[in-house]
Amino acid sequence: MPVTTLGEAARAVLQTADPQGKRRAARALARAWRRNELAHRCDVPMPDRPAWPDRPELLAPAQMPRRRKGGSDRGRIAMLHALAHIEFVAIDLAVDLVGRFGHLFPRGFVDDWIGVAADEAMHFALLDRRLRALGSHYGALPAHAGLWEAAEATADDALARLAIVPMVLEARGLDVTPATVTRFRGGGDEASARILERIYKDEIRHVGAGTRWFGWLCDERGFPAAETWQCLVKTRFRGELKPPFNDSARRDAGLTQEYYAVIAS
């Protein structure tokens, strides 16, 4: 049967296991939405867990091999592979957000998060292409198994999902990426550094979308935004908020210190 609704199209992306197929499906979803080919209906259930390929092997955090510091090819490949896996899972995180909660929001929310999904698909493609240029590929190394846990823990509440995924996990990327760019550039890998700079700029926009729509839904429900976010992080996030923070990038995304300074460890 033809896919005619936003929810059906989102579920199709989530049920695609092949990495390149998922990337193409996310871009096709974005095109179909922009062409007004999909009704703004999210009335089909999203899978509890997306379809993923057999490789990479997914390991618990404690089982992950330690990445070597320095500028060796093995170290750079390991870092790029880890980042590629983050971007691959981020496709599903953005699509699931739309398919699971899109009915609660106006069209602008879907516009933003369909755009995020397309960005994540592009980021994954850039990183996988870079891995191949270095003689590797996505799936060649083990990857972190816990990246979907935040989605599972917030599947019941759009506010919690926005609070944890873009405003905690993606915001952490803003904190650590500049140092990673410097490390690659210092090791003479300008190509990888430029890719990460592109991703970094896009992620500021993604965190901004999360913060903006979190505030919108708080207003709709009559909740104070910063205090609500702090409560959700304390009750729904399993980790800790640890400095150092990239305050300027967070501020550019609208995620000001009034949110995180109070509860940072």
C-alpha positions in Angstrom: 0.0 0.0 0.0 1.3 3.5 -0.7 2.6 5.6 2.2 0.3 8.6 2.6 0.8 9.9 6.2 3.6 11.2 8.2 3.3 8.4 10.7 3.5 5.7 8.1 6.5 7.3 6.4 8.3 7.6 9.8 7.7 4.0 10.7 9.0 2.9 7.3 12.3 4.7 8.1 12.6 3.1 11.5 11.9 -0.3 10.1 14.8 0.0 7.6 17.9 -1.8 8.9 20.4 -1.2 6.1 22.4 1.9 6.9 22.4 3.3 3.4 18.8 2.4 3.0 17.9 4.1 6.2 19.8 7.2 5.1 18.0 7.3 1.8 14.6 6.7 3.4 15.1 9.6 5.8 16.0 11.9 2.9 13.0 10.6 0.9 10.8 11.3 3.9 12.0 14.9 4.0 11.4 15.4 0.3 7.9 13.9 0.5 7.0 16.1 3.5 8.3 19.3 1.8 6.2 18.4 -1.3 3.1 18.1 0.8 2.7 14.4 -0.2 2.2 13.3 3.4 -0.8 14.0 5.6 0.1 15.4 9.0 -1.2 12.3 10.8 0.7 10.2 13.3 -1.8 7.5 14.1 0.3 4.4 13.6 2.5 2.9 16.4 6.2 3.4 16.2 8.4 0.4 16.9 9.9 0.1 20.4 13.3 -0.3 18.8 14.4 0.6 15.2 15.7 -2.0 12.8 19.5 -2.0 12.7 22.1 -4.0 10.8 24.0 -7.0 12.1 27.1 -4.9 12.1 28.4 -3.0 14.0 28.3 -5.3 17.0 26.7 -3.4 19.8 28.4 -3.6 23.2 27.6 -2.3 26.7 29.6 0.8 27.6 31.8 -1.1 30.0 32.7 -3.6 27.2 33.7 -1.0 24.6 37.4 -1.1 23.8 39.2 2.1 24.9 40.1 4.4 22.0 43.7 5.3 21.8 44.6 9.0 22.0 46.8 10.6 19.5 46.8 10.9 15.7 47.3 7.2 14.6 45.1 6.0 11.8 43.6 3.4 14.1 42.7 6.0 16.7 41.2 8.3 14.1 39.2 5.5 12.5 37.9 4.5 15.9 36.7 8.0 16.7 35.1 8.5 13.3 33.4 5.1 13.6 32.0 6.1 17.0 30.7 9.4 15.6 29.2 7.7 12.6 27.2 5.4 14.9 26.0 8.4 16.9 24.8 10.0 13.6 23.2 6.7 12.4 21.1 6.4 15.6 20.4 10.1 15.5 18.4 9.5 12.3 16.1 7.2 14.1 15.9 9.5 17.1 14.7 12.4 15.0 12.3 10.3 12.9 10.8 8.6 16.0 10.3 12.0 17.6 8.2 13.1 14.6 6.3 9.8 14.2 5.6 9.4 18.0 4.8 12.9 19.0 4.2 14.9 15.8 0.4 15.0 16.3 1.0 17.2 19.5 2.6 20.0 17.6 2.0 22.4 14.6 3.5 21.8 11.2 6.6 23.9 12.1 7.7 21.2 14.6 7.6 18.6 11.9 9.4 20.9 9.5 12.2 21.3 12.0 12.6 17.6 13.0 12.3 16.2 9.5 15.1 18.7 8.6 17.1 17.3 11.6 16.6 13.7 10.3 17.9 14.7 6.9 20.9 16.5 8.4 21.7 13.4 10.5 21.5 11.2 7.4 23.9 13.6 5.6 26.3 13.6 8.6 26.3 9.8 8.6 27.0 9.7 4.9 30.0 12.1 5.3 31.5 10.1 8.1 31.0 6.8 6.4 32.6 8.2 3.3 35.5 9.4 5.3 35.9 6.0 7.0 36.1 4.4 3.5 38.7 6.9 2.4 40.8 5.7 5.4 40.3 2.1 4.5 37.4 1.2 6.9 33.6 1.5 6.9 30.7 1.8 9.2 30.2 -1.6 10.9 33.9 -2.5 11.0 34.2 -1.9 14.7 31.9 -2.4 17.8 29.6 0.4 18.8 27.9 1.7 21.9 24.7 -0.2 22.6 23.1 2.4 24.9 22.3 5.3 22.6 18.6 4.2 22.2 18.1 4.0 26.0 17.1 7.7 26.2 14.4 7.1 23.6 13.0 4.1 25.4 13.0 6.0 28.7 11.0 8.9 27.2 8.7 7.1 24.8 5.7 8.2 26.9 6.2 12.0 27.0 7.2 14.5 24.4 8.5 16.9 27.0 10.8 14.3 28.5 12.1 13.3 25.0 12.9 16.9 24.1 14.5 17.5 27.5 16.8 14.5 27.3 17.7 13.9 23.6 18.4 17.3 22.1 18.8 19.3 25.3 21.1 16.9 27.1 22.7 14.4 24.6 23.0 16.6 21.6 24.0 19.6 23.7 26.9 17.4 25.1 28.1 17.2 21.5 28.4 21.0 21.5 30.7 20.7 24.5 33.1 18.1 23.2 33.2 18.6 19.4 35.5 21.7 19.3 38.3 19.8 21.1 37.8 16.8 18.8 38.2 19.1 15.8 41.4 20.5 17.2 42.7 17.0 17.8 42.0 16.0 14.2 43.5 19.2 12.8 46.5 18.9 15.0 47.1 15.4 13.7 47.0 16.7 10.1 43.5 15.3 9.3 42.0 18.4 7.8 39.3 16.5 5.9 37.9 14.9 9.1 38.1 18.3 10.9 36.0 20.0 8.3 33.4 17.3 8.5 33.1 17.7 12.3 33.0 21.5 11.9 30.0 21.1 9.6 28.3 18.7 12.0 29.0 21.1 14.9 27.2 24.0 13.2 24.2 21.9 12.4 24.0 20.5 15.9 23.7 24.1 17.3 20.6 24.4 15.2 19.3 21.0 16.4 19.7 21.9 20.0 18.0 25.1 19.3 15.0 23.3 17.8 14.8 21.1 20.9 15.0 24.0 23.2 12.4 26.1 21.3 9.8 23.3 21.0 10.4 22.3 24.6 9.5 25.9 25.6 6.5 25.9 23.3 5.1 22.7 24.9 5.8 24.0 28.4 3.8 27.2 27.5 1.0 25.1 26.1 0.8 23.1 29.4 1.4 26.1 31.7 4.8 24.9 33.0 7.9 27.0 33.7 10.4 25.8 31.2 13.7 25.8 33.1 12.3 24.3 36.2 10.5 21.6 34.3 13.6 20.7 32.3 15.6 20.4 35.6 13.0 18.1 37.0 12.9 15.9 33.9 16.6 15.6 33.8 16.8 14.6 37.4 14.1 11.9 37.0 14.6 10.7 33.4 18.3 11.0 32.7 20.5 8.2 34.0 23.8 10.1 33.8 25.1 13.4 35.2 25.5 16.8 33.7 29.2 17.4 33.9 31.3 20.5 33.0 33.0 21.8 31.1 30.2 23.3 29.1 30.4 25.2 25.8 28.3 28.1 27.2 28.5 30.2 24.0 27.3 27.4 21.7 24.6 26.4 24.1 23.5 30.1 24.4 23.4 30.3 20.6 21.0 27.4 20.7 18.8 29.1 23.4 20.0 26.7 26.1 21.1 29.2 28.6 22.8 28.6 31.9 19.5 29.1 33.8 18.6 25.5 32.6 21.8 23.6 33.4 24.0 25.5 35.8 21.7 24.7 38.8 21.9 20.9 38.4 25.4 20.4 36.9 27.6 18.1 39.0 
